[in-house]
Amino acid sequence: MTSEAHDAGAAATPRAAPIRSALAGLALAVLLSSLGTSIANVALPTLAQAFAASFQQVQWVVLAYLLATTTLIVTVGRLGDIAGRRRLLLAGILLFTAASVLCGLAANLCLLIAARAAQGLGAAIMMALAMAFVGETVPKAKTGSAMGLLGTMSAVGTALGPSLGGVLIAAFGWRAIFLVNVPLGVLTFLLVRRALPADRPGPRTDRPGFDKLGTLLLALTLAAYAFAMTIGRGSFGPVNAALLLAAVCGAGLFVLAETRTPSPLIRLAMLRGRVLSAGLAMSILVSTVIMATLVVGPFYLSRALGLEAAGVGLVVSVGPLVVALTGIPAGRLVDRFGAQGMTMLGLIGMAGGSALLSMVPATFGVAGYIAPIVIVTAGYALFQTANNTGVMTDVAQELRGVISGMLNLSRNLGLITGASVMGALFAYGSASNDLTAADPEAVAAGMRITFAAAAALIAVALAMAFGSRAVQTRASHPGSAS
C-alpha cells in the first residue's frame, strides 16, 4: 500500500522527469529563438548584394521575424494552455527548424522574408512556452535559478549572433546563418520530446474555447504598433501616425471584445492584479532602456570616442556578455533572497548606471562608457530573472502559457519602443539628422539626454516595484494597517 502510494506520487510530479535534460531542452529553445533575432542583422549588406535589393527591402528579413514573434507570442501561449504545451512546443521547434531550411534554400528575397516570418512564429512558440514549462519541471525553490538560466541563454544568443553570423558568412556564405539552426533544432526537439512531462489530458467539456476575434484584433493591433515604430527609417511621418492611431483603436476594440467573450484570450481581470500589471509595465520600461544601449552605444563609441568598427563591436558585446555571465548567479540570489527585493535591487543598479551614462564626460574614454554599461546590464539580468520569477511562481497551471506570452510580449514591445523612441530622442539631443556625420560634442550631448531620460524611466519602474511590494505586504499582513 505504501509503495503504491509512493509510485503514484512519483508519477504525478515532474521531479521524476530528468530535470537537467528538460532544462537543457528549454535553454536550447530560448537560445535558438534569440539567435534567430540577432544573427540576421549582420547579413543585411550581404543579402542586399546577393538579391540586388535596397537596404529598406532586405531590412524586412529582420522585421518579418520580429513582427511574427511580437504579434503572435500571446496567442501561442494561450494555444499551449488549451491544446497542450508540450505538443505545441514540439510543433514550434519543428516549424522553426523547417523554416530555417527554407531560409537557407530561398531562391529570392520574397521567399526568404516569408520563411523568416514562419521562423518567427516558431520562435514565438519556443519563447512563450519555455518559460511556462519551468513551473512543471523545476521545484519551486529553484525557480529563480531556472529563470536565470533561460535569461542567460537569451543573452548568449543575442551576443553570439553577430559574431557567429560574421564567421559563417565569411566561411560558407549567407545561407549558413540559417542552416546552422537545423542540427540545433533537431537536438532541441529530441531533448524536449524525451524529457518534458506529457500533457495531462482533461475532459473536453472543461477545456476553454479559443478566442478567434480577440486573437485577430490583438495581432492586428500589435502589427500596427510594430509597423508604426519601425518603418520610415527613424522619421515619424503621417503613415506612422496613422498606424499608431490604428493601434490605439485596435487596442480599444480588443478590450471591448475581451469583455464580451466567454473564453477571452486575456482575462482583463488578471491585469488588475498588482504583481502582474506592475511586472508587465516594468518589463516594458526596462526593455526600452536596454535597447537604448544597443542603439545609441555604437554611434557614441564611433563618433564621440572615435573607435573603429571592430572596436565598437567588441565594446557593444560587453553588455550581452555581462547578462550572460550574471544570469545564473542572479537566479540563485532570487532563490535565496526573494523576487521582490532582487527586482528592486536590479532596478536601482539600472538607474544608477543610466545616470552615470548621462553624466560621465567623453574625456573618460572607453572605460567611462564600459563601467556604467556593466552596472546597467548586470542590473538588467537581476531584474529580468527576479521579475519573471515573481510573476510566474504562483500562476495557475492553466494560465502559465498566456502569462509567459504576455511577459515576452512586454519585453518585445519595450525593445521596439526603445529602438524607435530612444533612437529618436538621441537624434534630437544630438541636433543632427545624420548621426553618421554628427560632430563628437553633439553626439555626447545626445548621449547625456538619452540616458537622463532612461534613468527617469527606471525611476518610474522602481516606484512601481515599491508600490507592488507595499500592496503585497498589506495583503499578507491584513491586520498591520489597523
C-alpha positions as CSV (number, residue, x, y, z in Angstrom):
1,M,0.0,0.0,0.0
2,T,2.8,2.4,0.9
3,S,4.8,1.5,-2.2
4,E,1.8,2.0,-4.4
5,A,1.2,5.5,-2.9
6,H,4.8,6.3,-3.4
7,D,4.8,5.2,-7.0
8,A,1.6,7.2,-7.6
9,G,3.1,10.3,-6.1
10,A,6.3,9.9,-8.2
11,A,4.3,9.6,-11.4
12,A,2.3,12.7,-10.6
13,T,5.2,15.0,-10.0
14,P,7.6,16.4,-12.6
15,R,10.5,15.7,-10.2
16,A,10.6,12.2,-11.6
17,A,11.5,13.6,-15.0
18,P,15.1,14.2,-15.9
19,I,15.2,17.8,-14.8
20,R,18.6,18.6,-16.3
21,S,17.7,17.3,-19.7
22,A,14.4,19.2,-19.6
23,L,16.2,22.4,-18.7
24,A,18.8,21.8,-21.4
25,G,16.0,21.4,-24.0
26,L,14.2,24.6,-22.8
27,A,17.5,26.5,-22.7
28,L,18.3,25.5,-26.3
29,A,14.8,26.6,-27.4
30,V,15.4,30.0,-25.9
31,L,18.9,30.1,-27.4
32,L,17.6,29.3,-30.9
33,S,14.9,32.0,-30.7
34,S,17.3,34.7,-29.6
35,L,19.9,33.6,-32.0
36,G,17.4,33.9,-34.8
37,T,16.8,37.5,-33.8
38,S,20.4,38.7,-33.8
39,I,22.2,36.6,-36.4
40,A,20.4,38.0,-39.4
41,N,21.4,41.7,-38.8
42,V,25.0,41.1,-39.8
43,A,23.9,39.6,-43.1
44,L,21.9,42.5,-44.4
45,P,24.7,44.0,-46.5
46,T,25.4,40.6,-48.0
47,L,21.8,39.9,-48.7
48,A,21.4,43.3,-50.4
49,Q,24.2,42.4,-52.7
50,A,23.1,38.8,-53.3
51,F,19.5,39.8,-54.2
52,A,20.3,43.2,-55.8
53,A,18.0,44.8,-53.3
54,S,17.9,48.1,-51.3
55,F,18.5,48.3,-47.6
56,Q,14.8,49.0,-47.0
57,Q,13.9,45.8,-48.8
58,V,16.4,43.5,-47.0
59,Q,15.5,45.1,-43.7
60,W,12.3,43.0,-43.9
61,V,14.4,39.9,-43.3
62,V,14.8,41.2,-39.7
63,L,11.4,42.9,-39.4
64,A,9.4,39.8,-40.6
65,Y,10.9,37.7,-37.8
66,L,10.3,40.5,-35.2
67,L,6.8,41.1,-36.2
68,A,5.8,37.5,-36.2
69,T,7.2,36.9,-32.7
70,T,5.7,40.2,-31.3
71,T,2.2,39.7,-32.8
72,L,1.7,36.0,-32.0
73,I,3.5,35.4,-28.7
74,V,0.4,35.8,-26.5
75,T,-1.7,33.8,-28.9
76,V,0.6,30.8,-28.9
77,G,0.8,30.9,-25.1
78,R,-2.9,30.7,-24.9
79,L,-3.0,27.9,-27.5
80,G,-0.5,26.0,-25.3
81,D,-2.8,26.3,-22.3
82,I,-5.7,24.9,-24.4
83,A,-4.1,22.3,-26.7
84,G,-1.2,21.1,-24.5
85,R,2.1,22.9,-24.1
86,R,4.5,20.0,-24.8
87,R,2.7,19.2,-28.0
88,L,2.7,22.8,-29.2
89,L,6.3,23.3,-28.2
90,L,7.4,20.3,-30.2
91,A,5.5,21.7,-33.2
92,G,7.1,25.1,-32.7
93,I,10.6,23.6,-32.7
94,L,9.8,21.6,-35.9
95,L,8.4,24.7,-37.6
96,F,11.5,26.8,-36.6
97,T,13.8,24.1,-37.9
98,A,11.9,23.6,-41.2
99,A,11.7,27.3,-41.7
100,S,15.4,27.6,-41.2
101,V,15.9,25.1,-44.0
102,L,13.6,27.2,-46.2
103,C,15.5,30.3,-45.4
104,G,18.8,28.6,-46.3
105,L,17.4,27.4,-49.6
106,A,15.4,30.6,-50.6
107,A,15.9,31.5,-54.2
108,N,14.6,35.1,-53.9
109,L,14.1,37.8,-51.3
110,C,10.3,37.3,-51.1
111,L,10.7,33.6,-50.2
112,L,13.4,34.4,-47.7
113,I,11.1,37.0,-46.0
114,A,8.2,34.6,-45.9
115,A,10.4,31.8,-44.4
116,R,11.7,34.3,-41.8
117,A,8.1,35.1,-40.8
118,A,7.4,31.3,-40.4
119,Q,10.7,31.1,-38.4
120,G,9.5,33.9,-36.2
121,L,6.2,32.0,-35.5
122,G,8.2,29.0,-34.4
123,A,10.4,31.3,-32.2
124,A,7.3,32.8,-30.6
125,I,6.1,29.4,-29.6
126,M,9.5,28.5,-28.1
127,M,9.9,31.8,-26.2
128,A,6.4,31.7,-24.7
129,L,6.3,28.0,-23.7
130,A,9.9,27.6,-22.5
131,M,9.2,30.0,-19.6
132,A,5.8,28.4,-18.9
133,F,7.4,25.0,-18.6
134,V,9.7,26.0,-15.7
135,G,6.9,25.6,-13.1
136,E,6.3,22.0,-14.3
137,T,9.9,20.8,-14.4
138,V,11.7,22.6,-11.5
139,P,11.0,22.7,-7.8
140,K,9.6,26.0,-6.6
141,A,12.6,26.8,-4.5
142,K,14.8,26.6,-7.7
143,T,12.6,28.6,-10.0
144,G,14.8,31.6,-9.9
145,S,17.9,29.6,-10.9
146,A,16.0,28.1,-13.8
147,M,14.7,31.6,-14.9
148,G,18.3,32.8,-14.7
149,L,19.5,30.0,-16.9
150,L,16.9,30.9,-19.6
151,G,17.9,34.6,-19.3
152,T,21.5,33.6,-19.7
153,M,20.8,31.6,-22.9
154,S,18.8,34.5,-24.3
155,A,21.7,36.8,-23.7
156,V,24.2,34.3,-25.1
157,G,22.1,34.0,-28.3
158,T,21.9,37.8,-28.6
159,A,25.6,38.2,-28.1
160,L,26.7,35.3,-30.2
161,G,24.5,36.1,-33.2
162,P,26.6,38.9,-34.8
163,S,30.0,37.2,-34.3
164,L,28.8,33.7,-35.3
165,G,27.0,35.2,-38.3
166,G,30.0,37.0,-39.5
167,V,32.2,33.9,-39.3
168,L,29.7,31.7,-41.1
169,I,29.1,34.3,-43.9
170,A,32.9,34.7,-44.4
171,A,33.4,30.9,-44.5
172,F,30.3,29.5,-46.2
173,G,28.1,32.3,-47.4
174,W,24.8,33.8,-46.0
175,R,22.8,30.6,-46.3
176,A,24.9,29.1,-43.5
177,I,23.5,31.5,-40.9
178,F,20.1,29.9,-41.3
179,L,21.2,26.3,-41.9
180,V,23.2,26.2,-38.7
181,N,19.9,26.2,-36.8
182,V,18.9,22.8,-38.3
183,P,21.2,20.5,-36.2
184,L,20.5,22.6,-33.1
185,G,16.7,22.4,-33.8
186,V,16.9,18.6,-34.1
187,L,18.8,18.3,-30.9
188,T,16.3,20.6,-29.1
189,F,13.4,18.6,-30.4
190,L,14.9,15.3,-29.2
191,L,15.6,16.7,-25.7
192,V,12.2,18.2,-25.3
193,R,10.4,15.1,-26.5
194,R,12.3,12.9,-24.2
195,A,12.5,15.0,-21.0
196,L,9.4,17.2,-20.7
197,P,6.3,15.8,-18.9
198,A,3.5,14.7,-21.2
199,D,0.4,17.0,-21.5
200,R,-2.2,15.9,-19.0
201,P,-5.5,15.2,-20.8
202,G,-8.6,16.7,-19.3
203,P,-12.3,16.3,-20.1
204,R,-13.1,18.1,-23.3
205,T,-16.0,19.8,-21.7
206,D,-13.6,21.5,-19.2
207,R,-11.4,23.0,-21.9
208,P,-11.9,26.7,-22.7
209,G,-12.7,27.8,-26.2
210,F,-10.3,29.7,-28.4
211,D,-10.9,33.5,-28.7
212,K,-10.6,33.9,-32.5
213,L,-11.8,37.5,-32.6
214,G,-9.6,38.6,-29.7
215,T,-6.6,36.8,-31.3
216,L,-7.2,38.6,-34.7
217,L,-7.7,42.0,-33.0
218,L,-4.6,41.6,-30.8
219,A,-2.4,40.5,-33.8
220,L,-3.6,43.4,-35.9
221,T,-3.1,45.9,-33.1
222,L,0.4,44.7,-32.3
223,A,1.3,44.6,-36.0
224,A,0.1,48.2,-36.4
225,Y,2.2,49.3,-33.4
226,A,5.3,47.5,-34.6
227,F,4.9,49.0,-38.1
228,A,4.4,52.5,-36.6
229,M,7.6,52.2,-34.6
230,T,9.8,50.6,-37.3
231,I,9.0,52.0,-40.7
232,G,10.3,55.3,-42.0
233,R,14.0,54.9,-41.2
234,G,13.7,56.7,-37.9
235,S,11.4,59.5,-39.1
236,F,7.8,59.8,-37.8
237,G,5.5,60.8,-40.6
238,P,1.8,60.7,-41.5
239,V,2.0,56.9,-42.2
240,N,3.5,56.3,-38.8
241,A,0.9,58.5,-37.1
242,A,-2.0,56.7,-38.9
243,L,-0.6,53.3,-37.9
244,L,-0.2,54.4,-34.3
245,L,-3.8,55.7,-34.3
246,A,-4.9,52.3,-35.8
247,A,-3.1,50.5,-32.9
248,V,-4.9,52.7,-30.3
249,C,-8.3,52.0,-31.9
250,G,-7.4,48.3,-32.2
251,A,-6.5,48.2,-28.5
252,G,-9.9,49.6,-27.7
253,L,-11.7,47.1,-29.8
254,F,-9.7,44.3,-28.3
255,V,-10.6,45.3,-24.7
256,L,-14.3,45.5,-25.8
257,A,-14.1,42.1,-27.4
258,E,-12.5,40.6,-24.3
259,T,-15.3,41.8,-22.1
260,R,-17.9,40.1,-24.2
261,T,-16.4,36.7,-25.0
262,P,-16.9,33.7,-22.6
263,S,-13.3,32.5,-23.2
264,P,-11.1,35.6,-23.6
265,L,-7.6,35.4,-24.9
266,I,-6.5,37.6,-21.9
267,R,-8.6,37.8,-18.8
268,L,-8.6,41.5,-18.2
269,A,-9.3,40.9,-14.5
270,M,-5.8,39.5,-14.3
271,L,-4.3,42.8,-15.2
272,R,-6.0,44.3,-12.1
273,G,-3.6,42.2,-10.0
274,R,-0.7,44.5,-8.9
275,V,2.0,41.9,-9.3
276,L,1.2,41.0,-12.9
277,S,0.4,44.6,-14.1
278,A,3.4,46.1,-12.4
279,G,5.6,43.2,-13.7
280,L,4.5,43.8,-17.3
281,A,4.8,47.6,-17.1
282,M,8.3,47.4,-15.6
283,S,9.4,44.9,-18.2
284,I,8.4,47.4,-21.0
285,L,10.2,50.3,-19.4
286,V,13.4,48.2,-18.6
287,S,13.5,46.7,-22.2
288,T,13.1,50.2,-23.6
289,V,16.2,51.3,-21.7
290,I,18.3,48.2,-22.5
291,M,17.5,48.6,-26.2
292,A,18.8,52.2,-26.0
293,T,22.2,50.9,-25.0
294,L,22.3,48.8,-28.2
295,V,21.0,51.6,-30.5
296,V,22.8,54.6,-29.1
297,G,26.0,53.0,-27.9
298,P,27.5,52.3,-31.4
299,F,27.1,55.9,-32.5
300,Y,28.6,57.2,-29.3
301,L,31.5,54.9,-29.5
302,S,32.3,55.6,-33.1
303,R,31.5,59.4,-33.3
304,A,32.3,60.6,-29.8
305,L,35.1,58.2,-28.9
306,G,36.5,57.6,-32.4
307,L,36.5,53.8,-32.3
308,E,36.8,51.7,-35.5
309,A,34.1,49.2,-36.4
310,A,36.0,46.3,-34.7
311,G,36.4,48.2,-31.5
312,V,32.7,49.2,-31.5
313,G,31.7,45.6,-31.9
314,L,33.9,44.5,-29.0
315,V,32.6,47.2,-26.6
316,V,29.0,46.7,-27.6
317,S,29.3,43.0,-26.9
318,V,30.3,43.7,-23.3
319,G,26.6,44.3,-22.3
320,P,25.2,40.9,-23.6
321,L,28.3,39.2,-22.2
322,V,27.6,40.7,-18.7
323,V,24.0,39.5,-18.9
324,A,25.2,36.0,-19.9
325,L,27.6,35.8,-17.0
326,T,25.3,37.2,-14.4
327,G,22.1,35.4,-15.3
328,I,22.6,32.2,-13.3
329,P,24.1,33.9,-10.2
330,A,21.1,36.3,-10.4
331,G,18.8,33.3,-10.3
332,R,20.5,32.0,-7.2
333,L,20.2,35.4,-5.5
334,V,16.5,35.4,-6.3
335,D,16.0,31.9,-4.8
336,R,17.9,32.9,-1.7
337,F,16.6,36.5,-1.0
338,G,13.2,36.5,-2.8
339,A,12.0,38.0,-6.1
340,Q,10.7,41.4,-4.7
341,G,13.9,42.6,-3.1
342,M,16.0,41.5,-6.1
343,T,13.7,43.2,-8.5
344,M,14.2,46.5,-6.7
345,L,18.0,45.9,-6.4
346,G,18.2,45.3,-10.2
347,L,16.3,48.5,-10.9
348,I,18.5,50.5,-8.5
349,G,21.5,49.2,-10.4
350,M,20.0,50.1,-13.8
351,A,19.0,53.6,-12.5
352,G,22.5,54.3,-11.2
353,G,24.2,53.0,-14.3
354,S,21.9,55.1,-16.6
355,A,22.6,58.2,-14.5
356,L,26.3,57.6,-14.8
357,L,26.0,57.3,-18.6
358,S,24.2,60.6,-18.7
359,M,26.9,62.4,-16.6
360,V,30.3,60.7,-17.5
361,P,32.0,63.0,-20.0
362,A,33.7,61.7,-23.1
363,T,37.1,62.5,-21.6
364,F,36.9,59.3,-19.5
365,G,37.1,57.4,-22.8
366,V,36.0,53.8,-23.3
367,A,36.4,52.9,-19.6
368,G,33.9,55.7,-18.8
369,Y,31.4,54.0,-21.0
370,I,32.1,50.4,-20.1
371,A,31.8,50.8,-16.3
372,P,28.2,52.2,-16.3
373,I,27.2,49.7,-19.0
374,V,28.4,46.8,-16.8
375,I,26.2,48.2,-14.0
376,V,23.2,48.7,-16.2
377,T,23.3,45.2,-17.8
378,A,24.1,43.4,-14.5
379,G,21.1,45.2,-13.0
380,Y,19.0,44.2,-16.0
381,A,20.0,40.5,-15.6
382,L,19.0,40.6,-12.0
383,F,15.7,42.4,-12.7
384,Q,14.7,40.2,-15.6
385,T,15.2,37.0,-13.5
386,A,13.5,38.3,-10.4
387,N,10.6,39.9,-12.3
388,N,9.9,36.7,-14.3
389,T,10.2,34.6,-11.2
390,G,7.9,36.9,-9.2
391,V,5.2,36.9,-11.9
392,M,5.3,33.2,-12.8
393,T,5.9,31.5,-9.5
394,D,2.3,31.3,-8.3
395,V,0.5,31.3,-11.6
396,A,-2.3,28.7,-12.0
397,Q,-1.4,25.7,-14.3
398,E,-4.0,26.7,-16.9
399,L,-2.7,30.3,-17.2
400,R,1.1,29.7,-17.4
401,G,1.2,29.8,-21.2
402,V,-0.6,33.1,-21.7
403,I,1.1,34.9,-18.9
404,S,4.5,33.7,-20.1
405,G,3.5,35.0,-23.5
406,M,2.5,38.4,-22.0
407,L,5.9,38.7,-20.3
408,N,7.7,38.0,-23.6
409,L,5.3,40.4,-25.4
410,S,6.1,43.2,-22.9
411,R,9.8,42.7,-23.5
412,N,9.4,42.8,-27.3
413,L,7.2,46.0,-27.1
414,G,9.9,47.6,-25.0
415,L,12.6,46.6,-27.5
416,I,10.6,48.0,-30.4
417,T,9.9,51.2,-28.4
418,G,13.5,51.6,-27.3
419,A,14.8,51.2,-30.9
420,S,12.4,53.9,-32.2
421,V,11.6,56.4,-29.4
422,M,15.0,56.4,-27.6
423,G,16.8,56.5,-31.0
424,A,14.7,59.5,-32.0
425,L,15.5,61.2,-28.6
426,F,19.2,60.6,-29.2
427,A,18.9,62.2,-32.7
428,Y,17.0,65.1,-31.2
429,G,19.6,65.5,-28.4
430,S,22.4,65.4,-31.0
431,A,20.7,68.1,-33.1
432,S,21.5,66.2,-36.2
433,N,19.5,64.5,-38.9
434,D,22.6,62.5,-40.0
435,L,24.2,60.8,-36.9
436,T,26.9,59.3,-39.0
437,A,28.2,62.8,-39.7
438,A,27.5,64.5,-36.4
439,D,30.4,66.1,-34.5
440,P,31.6,64.4,-31.3
441,E,30.3,67.1,-28.9
442,A,26.8,66.8,-30.4
443,V,26.8,63.0,-30.1
444,A,28.0,63.3,-26.5
445,A,25.1,65.7,-25.8
446,G,22.6,63.3,-27.3
447,M,24.0,60.5,-25.1
448,R,23.5,62.6,-22.0
449,I,19.9,63.5,-22.8
450,T,19.0,59.9,-23.8
451,F,20.3,58.3,-20.6
452,A,18.9,61.0,-18.4
453,A,15.5,60.0,-19.8
454,A,16.5,56.4,-19.4
455,A,17.2,57.0,-15.7
456,A,13.8,58.7,-15.3
457,L,12.1,55.6,-16.9
458,I,13.8,53.3,-14.5
459,A,12.8,55.6,-11.6
460,V,9.2,55.1,-12.7
461,A,9.7,51.3,-12.8
462,L,11.3,51.5,-9.3
463,A,8.2,53.4,-8.0
464,M,6.0,50.6,-9.4
465,A,8.1,48.0,-7.7
466,F,7.8,49.8,-4.3
467,G,4.0,50.1,-4.8
468,S,3.6,46.5,-5.7
469,R,5.7,45.4,-2.7
470,A,3.6,47.6,-0.4
471,V,0.3,46.1,-1.8
472,Q,1.7,42.5,-1.3
473,T,2.8,43.4,2.3
474,R,-0.6,44.7,3.2
475,A,-2.2,41.6,1.6
476,S,0.0,39.2,3.5
477,H,-0.4,41.1,6.8
478,P,-4.0,42.4,6.7
479,G,-4.0,43.4,10.4
480,S,-0.9,45.5,10.3
481,A,-2.7,48.6,8.9
482,S,-5.2,48.7,11.8
